Amino acid sequence: MSAASATAPPTPSPVKRIVGALIRTRELGIILALAALICYTAAGNPRFLSGQSVRDILLNTAILAVMAAGQAVVVITRNIDLSVGSVLGLSAFAVATMMSANPGLPMIVAILAGLAIGGVAGLINGVLVRFGRVPALVVTLGTLYIFRGVTYSWAGGQQVNADELPRHFLTFANDSFLGFLPWLVLIALIVVGGVSVMMRNYRVGRELYAMGSSPQAAELAGIRVARNLLGVFVLSGALAGLAGVLFAARFGTVDAAAGTGLELNVVAAVVVGGVAVFGGSGTVWGAGLGALLLTVIGSALAVLDINQFWQQAIVGALIIAAICADRLVAVRIARALRKKDSHV
Amino acid sequence: MAAAPDESSPIPALEVRDVTKSFGAVAAVQGVSFPLYAGEAHAVVGENGAGKSTIVKMLAGVYRPDTGTLAVNGVPADFGGPADAKAAGIAVIYQEPTLLPDLSVAENIAMGNQPLTRLRQIDRRAMHANATRLFARLGVHIDPDRPARGLSIADQQLVEIAKALSSEARILIMDEPTAALSGVEVERLFTVARALRDEGAAIMFISHRFEEITALCQRVTIMRDGRHVCTELVADLSVDDMIRRMVGRELSALFPKQDAVVGETVLEVEGLGREGVFRDISFTVRAGEIVALAGLVGAGRSEVMQAVFGVDTYDTGSVRFLGKPLRAGSPRAAMAAGMALVPEDRRQQGLIMELSVERNVTLPRSRALARLGLLLGGSERREARSWTQQLQTKLGRLSDPVGTLSGGNQQKVVLAKWLATEPKLLIVDEPTRGIDVGTKAEVHRLMSSLAARGLAVVMVSSELPEVLGMADRIVVLREGHVVAQLTREEANQESVMYAAMGQQVAT
């Protein structure tokens, strides 16, 4: 117990505090893993760090990171959105169709359309979860199939080819802002950074952590749980929709199967990135790092000439390692706190 | 300001007007009215289940009253949720702390009204300073940056109090805030509460400790069985008056305990303790006897019996059953030795609502009833029919889901389920909670006849008449330890209540 004593508790020195905070940061593990992996791979094959290779990795990360940012927010509120792969497919096909029919439309219209399509899909998820009182896992598993089905029946076996798309739409993926930063990467950075700041520094973000930490207590604290939950699913859907536009621009050829199975990569990125599956903790930029790590692993295996089949096994092992690390950190923090208590 | 405002002050800060709230067939609160005046602390007292916490939840916006209104400063208010109550200036400190475990202490305190910078971002520095200031005011040292997870119950309660203070509420509702606090902390809390009161806040204070009520409150509302008994100035009532009005009902002849031949000792509990929950609990139960564990909610009664049965572990002491030591922490061993536990919450712990009556009855014995590992319908049905008939359970078909039965009949199914294992000791936790009067009597008759047949029964009950009517001996717990062991002859409403509340028996 902490009362009684009249003397102030000893405050740890600032250095100790910062070191302690660093050790407790979940993201540190990912950064270390990334650094080790990059060093090892680059030592084996220096071309791994060539401009083109780095650029490819970043471009591949961008789409995953945009979706992971939305998913991280959903998972922090103790939910999950499995429909993101299908939303990406729907948005990619819709936007590609729109652009091939109206080649004059500027890029920004395509992006807004993707956000809107994804937002509506997310709203459907949110309404079902909140007002249908159905667990998000079940709802979004259902909409995963529904959205995909809608895309298939719309496409009817057709696909949009790169040559049907306007040039400015296709070059968007490869063009760079200020000549060195690809637009795709810039968008991903803005999304991950913006959502991170929202989650960290704004009231609504802290409310979302509260909702994931203890749903009942959040409700008692007067948090507008229903409104926030709808917002979370709309955000996740809209970002998946945005990712659809980026997908169409990057690959040019879009059919109804675009993004199939991607939701698992997104969830993996979030979990590896240190977001607790039971909600309440983890960061959005951690999820972004998770996306980067998964992509780097893929490239590294190719560069090191290791069978691609190993990639999946490694991702799986990473997920389990991330969860074990979580448990371990939680136990250690609990022990540290107890010790601290007994001193006072 | 500290004195009670004169009766002419017409508009209460908060008024409960003729409010009713029912859950299913059970009326938790019926036609209760009382005012909370600004600058006054108002105690609400009553036995377990008198409806105090239901009132708190209505004021907090968690429940909506079925009928009647709540009025803030004379204006009727309809709270759609806790956010509305908060916006109306009501802060609630619940019996059970409701902190957000993953967030820092400072964030918990500030949640909902965090200080903002010009960019509408959260001003962490100000938030931290605010928490530090509040803790200084409460005279406690809690690190504002640590997560709320892992705080002791007392510290959690202190954070809750800081939370209520930070919202600068005009109406502060405290539902047993002192249960987990030590004397020093209670005194600090009261100093702060008195300061708030004198600044013009209205305080509603729920407590079972009369010395706290007389120390803090000017007015008291007494509730019994969901009804309003009276609202008086504290100065006009003695502690005896309050207890009498809280209990105040006649013992009916509803509880016929048959005399049974008391046999050998079945259960010996010796010096049982678990840190922070209960300590030094000793009692024995003999065959043919009904022993009641009485006490207030949170006194540790259910926890003791769960430890005996092995659902929870214990740190010190021992349990001997039928003369042999019983392995700790193993419900399986307890069941094999001949113990049965009918838990408090039959929906959560006692029954599987979707399964049929017969499946539920035979669940603990499914292994014994199976042939070659296969459960065939016939043996299950025979067994279930025999037990449900013995207990006079009213049901449609044995294959109906248990969830379709009434509360009382569900309770009989739970009993049947455990009696089918032919136990030597039956532990029942709140056997008649939420059951109508008629079925209640049947459950009582059943327990009595079981005891007459030589079963040892331990009953945990919050209902005094039930305890007094059924039990051969009463073990009274208060704050985790045994404060009295009363025989049937010594026990009456007053002696049990006095013991449970830690008051001296007035002679």
Chai-1 contact restraints between the chains, C-beta under 6 A:
chainA,res_idxA,chainB,res_idxB,connection_type,confidence,min_distance_angstrom,max_distance_angstrom,comment,restraint_id
A,M1,B,S152,contact,1.0,0.0,6.0,A-B,restraint_1
A,M1,B,A154,contact,1.0,0.0,6.0,A-B,restraint_2
A,S2,B,V140,contact,1.0,0.0,6.0,A-B,restraint_3
A,S2,B,H141,contact,1.0,0.0,6.0,A-B,restraint_4
A,S2,B,I142,contact,1.0,0.0,6.0,A-B,restraint_5
A,S2,B,D155,contact,1.0,0.0,6.0,A-B,restraint_6
A,A3,B,V140,contact,1.0,0.0,6.0,A-B,restraint_7
A,A3,B,E185,contact,1.0,0.0,6.0,A-B,restraint_8
A,A4,B,V184,contact,1.0,0.0,6.0,A-B,restraint_9
A,P9,B,H141,contact,1.0,0.0,6.0,A-B,restraint_10
A,N201,B,Q121,contact,1.0,0.0,6.0,A-B,restraint_11
A,N201,B,I122,contact,1.0,0.0,6.0,A-B,restraint_12
A,R203,B,Q114,contact,1.0,0.0,6.0,A-B,restraint_13
A,Y209,B,L103,contact,1.0,0.0,6.0,A-B,restraint_14
A,A210,B,L100,contact,1.0,0.0,6.0,A-B,restraint_15
A,S213,B,L100,contact,1.0,0.0,6.0,A-B,restraint_16
A,S213,B,P101,contact,1.0,0.0,6.0,A-B,restraint_17
A,S213,B,D102,contact,1.0,0.0,6.0,A-B,restraint_18
A,S213,B,L103,contact,1.0,0.0,6.0,A-B,restraint_19
A,S214,B,L100,contact,1.0,0.0,6.0,A-B,restraint_20
A,A217,B,T98,contact,1.0,0.0,6.0,A-B,restraint_21
A,A217,B,L100,contact,1.0,0.0,6.0,A-B,restraint_22
A,L220,B,P82,contact,1.0,0.0,6.0,A-B,restraint_23
A,L220,B,T98,contact,1.0,0.0,6.0,A-B,restraint_24
A,A221,B,M111,contact,1.0,0.0,6.0,A-B,restraint_25
A,A221,B,G112,contact,1.0,0.0,6.0,A-B,restraint_26
A,G222,B,P82,contact,1.0,0.0,6.0,A-B,restraint_27
A,G222,B,A83,contact,1.0,0.0,6.0,A-B,restraint_28
A,G222,B,K86,contact,1.0,0.0,6.0,A-B,restraint_29
A,G222,B,G112,contact,1.0,0.0,6.0,A-B,restraint_30
A,G280,B,D102,contact,1.0,0.0,6.0,A-B,restraint_31
A,S281,B,D102,contact,1.0,0.0,6.0,A-B,restraint_32
A,A334,B,G150,contact,1.0,0.0,6.0,A-B,restraint_33
A,L337,B,G150,contact,1.0,0.0,6.0,A-B,restraint_34
A,V344,B,H141,contact,1.0,0.0,6.0,A-B,restraint_35
